[in-house]
Amino acid sequence: MSSQTHTNEDGSADWPAPPPPKGRRVRRLPVAGYSRMVFLMKVLLPSIAVVLVGLVIAWPELISNDGRFRLNAVRIDQRDAETLRMVNPRYVGTDNRNQPFTVTADAATQSSGNADLVALDHPKADIALQDGTWVALTASDGLYHRGQQSIDLKGAVNIFHDSGYEFRSESALIDLKAGTASGEQTVTGQGPLGDVEAEGFQILDQGARILFTGKARLVMYPAAGG
């Protein structure tokens, strides 16, 4: 097989390009088409990104509003605004003999109409006695008179004395300043001496004396070892 060369005017010769390998076809991308593709990619990709970001922002407005979270103005009753409610309140003071007492509750509600009265949820009063002992009273509800420093207890009233006595009634009035307590409803209880039932009770002399009023019934326990 002979090959031909072409001689240029300056004497140089152009050699023909070698033939491509057998069985393999070489495909070349035109330069103009490649440049056009690069240009389109540079323009289209940022445009697509901008469209996606806009769609994400506008999406909540395109869907239904039924399931969206809303913050709406709430009308507050003036009576609620005038009520002060405290959780786990604690009142601490001293009685006429400078003995400390503490009143606690699960919650306290005070109305601006009468700041002297405070409604108590599950109140508990602890009164220290002169001899170093104490008396504790609990109830379902209570009304604390701040000026008088007294508490009206209502419902499931329980009275515990440090000497081992426990009494139950449905109501009781505690005078925190005087260190006394009394009740005019049926009272039942037990202690080291026996069981007692009466129509009422009084705790006097800072807890030194406990009187049972009205018709009373006492069942004495025999002395230990007697």
C-alpha atoms as one frame of an Amber mdcrd trajectory, in Angstrom:
protein
   0.000   0.000   0.000   1.443   3.323  -0.979   0.969   6.576   0.890   0.937
  10.003  -0.530   2.223  13.167   1.024   1.454  16.710   0.163   4.296  19.202
  -0.108   3.532  22.783   1.004   4.955  25.858  -0.737   7.582  26.267   2.044
   8.789  22.766   1.381   7.180  21.135   4.462   5.165  18.032   4.068   1.778
  17.166   5.578   1.672  13.547   6.684  -1.697  11.976   6.730  -3.179  11.050
  10.157  -2.946   7.364  10.977  -6.126   5.427  10.365  -8.246   4.607  13.470
  -7.948   1.121  14.914 -10.106  -1.499  13.320 -13.422  -2.173  15.103 -13.413
   1.135  17.100 -15.147   4.300  16.044 -14.026   7.638  17.470 -16.795  10.168
  18.153 -15.819  13.712  18.773 -18.177  16.315  20.329 -18.283  19.505  18.348
 -16.689  22.394  20.214 -19.729  24.618  19.714 -22.130  22.009  21.187 -19.960
  21.453  24.277 -19.768  25.183  24.993 -23.535  25.496  24.650 -24.116  22.666
  27.152 -21.762  24.232  29.725 -23.558  27.562  29.350 -26.974  25.978  29.839
 -25.824  24.133  32.963 -24.476  27.343  34.468 -27.785  29.103  33.858 -30.264
  26.304  34.544 -28.855  24.934  37.805 -29.006  28.240  39.745 -32.460  28.908
  38.285 -33.717  25.507  39.433 -32.267  26.111  42.914 -34.055  29.484  43.161
 -37.351  27.905  42.102 -37.020  25.134  44.716 -36.267  27.596  47.525 -39.266
  29.697  46.528 -41.481  26.628  46.474 -40.396  25.628  49.989 -41.188  29.121
  51.285 -44.553  29.337  49.529 -45.632  25.753  50.291 -47.406  26.496  53.643
 -49.552  29.074  51.859 -50.465  26.645  49.068 -51.764  23.864  51.323 -54.919
  23.909  53.442 -54.808  25.926  56.661 -57.000  23.506  58.629 -54.127  21.637
  60.271 -51.832  24.570  60.918 -50.904  25.779  64.411 -52.448  29.126  65.202
 -51.965  31.724  67.912 -55.182  33.614  68.456 -56.098  36.290  70.919 -57.816
  34.836  74.003 -60.404  36.766  75.925 -59.695  36.620  79.663 -62.479  36.950
  82.151 -61.932  39.942  84.423 -62.710  37.744  87.410 -59.758  35.502  86.512
 -57.453  38.491  86.212 -58.486  39.633  89.700 -57.658  36.243  91.257 -54.175
  35.427  92.508 -53.324  31.710  92.662 -50.148  30.389  94.268 -48.751  26.862
  94.128 -47.262  25.299  97.289 -47.652  28.420  99.473 -45.976  28.616 102.848
 -46.936  30.944 105.704 -44.663  31.250 108.730 -45.355  33.202 111.931 -45.345
  33.171 115.719 -48.152  33.014 118.271 -48.749  35.189 121.348 -46.031  33.317
 123.237 -43.525  33.653 120.411 -43.905  29.991 119.466 -43.529  29.369 115.715
 -46.225  27.996 113.459 -46.205  27.045 109.765 -49.088  26.756 107.319 -48.608
  25.036 103.960 -50.952  23.922 101.175 -50.965  22.465  97.692 -52.338  25.744
  96.349 -53.737  29.038  97.601 -56.229  31.337  95.876 -56.620  34.966  96.907
 -59.296  37.295  95.551 -58.595  40.971  95.122 -62.090  41.618  96.476 -60.909
  40.570  99.954 -57.150  40.265 100.297 -57.537  39.099 103.905 -59.064  35.744
 102.879 -57.033  33.007 101.184 -58.607  29.724 100.096 -56.274  26.744 100.669
 -56.212  23.370  98.903 -55.189  20.517 101.253 -53.811  22.795 103.986 -51.532
  21.663 106.783 -50.759  23.605 109.956 -47.856  22.804 112.274 -47.919  24.424
 115.710 -44.958  24.170 118.069 -45.793  23.829 121.776 -43.981  25.266 124.781
 -42.854  21.870 126.034 -41.152  21.152 122.691 -43.928  18.959 121.277 -46.122
  19.888 118.325 -49.628  19.633 116.907 -50.326  19.140 113.197 -53.703  19.622
 111.519 -54.611  18.690 107.936 -57.806  18.951 105.903 -59.188  18.851 102.380
 -59.921  22.585 102.260 -59.263  25.609 104.378 -59.889  29.347 104.577 -57.004
  31.390 105.969 -57.842  34.701 107.656 -54.592  36.639 107.376 -55.557  39.461
 109.729 -56.837  37.160 112.487 -54.229  34.480 111.729 -56.845  31.769 111.911
 -57.821  28.921 109.604 -61.221  27.319 109.051 -60.665  23.681 108.081 -63.323
  21.741 106.203 -63.531  18.108 105.143 -61.472  15.163 106.425 -59.862  17.114
 109.250 -57.069  15.175 110.972 -55.345  16.291 114.171 -52.048  14.748 115.235
 -50.517  15.376 118.638 -46.868  14.672 119.325 -47.819  12.608 122.394 -49.408
   9.954 120.169 -53.019  11.105 119.844 -54.870  11.308 116.527 -58.363  12.759
 116.054 -60.675  13.062 113.055 -63.552  15.416 112.387 -65.232  17.284 109.525
 -64.373  20.815 110.629 -62.049  22.703 112.911 -61.068  26.285 113.673 -57.408
  27.009 114.375 -56.369  30.214 116.129 -52.708  30.457 115.229 -52.031  33.484
 117.459 -53.577  31.912 120.546 -52.300  28.425 119.746 -55.733  26.838 120.119
 -58.045  24.699 117.994 -61.672  23.673 118.322 -64.422  21.840 116.482 -68.181
  21.504 116.907 -68.769  18.387 114.845 -68.418  14.749 115.826 -64.848  13.831
 116.619 -63.327  10.372 116.933 -59.798   9.443 117.859 -57.386   7.224 119.619
 -54.248   7.543 121.690 -52.125   5.863 124.334 -55.024   5.836 126.837 -57.737
   4.474 124.526 -60.409   5.460 121.980 -62.659   8.484 122.270 -65.781   9.779
 120.562 -67.445  13.105 121.274 -69.596  15.854 119.787 -66.761  18.352 119.702
 -63.281  19.161 120.997 -61.025  21.955 122.195 -57.230  22.147 122.276 -56.214
  24.683 124.918 -53.102  26.090 126.592 -50.887  25.719 123.527 -51.889  22.059
 123.260 -51.341  21.200 126.906 -55.026  20.303 127.359 -57.492  18.535 125.063
 -61.178  18.728 126.013 -63.966  16.674 124.448 -67.280  18.483 124.501 -70.896
  17.332 124.369 -71.722  13.668 124.787 -68.423  11.838 124.959 -67.485   8.166
 125.111 -64.069   6.942 126.167 -62.770   3.387 125.973 -59.699   2.943 128.170
 -56.898   0.537 127.322 -55.451  -1.554 130.173 -51.998  -0.383 131.190 -49.193
  -2.275 129.570 -47.939  -5.020 131.826 -50.812  -4.383 134.256
